[in-house]
């Protein structure tokens, strides 16, 4: 039971982290594109 909970929490936390990093990446890429278009 405990093992299943830990596994569920691990996979859920991993997907949350992944989503968070994708979110950060999107913001970073968007800002970089904004800066480049502003400079260019």
C-alpha positions, 0 to 999 in steps of 0.5 A: 500500500505504502509502496503504491502511494510512494510510486504514485506520488513520485510519478505525479511529482515528476510530471508536475516538475516536467510541466513546470520546466516546460512552463519555464522553458516557454517563458524563457524562449518567449522572452528571448524571442522578444529581446531578439525581435526588439534588438533586431 
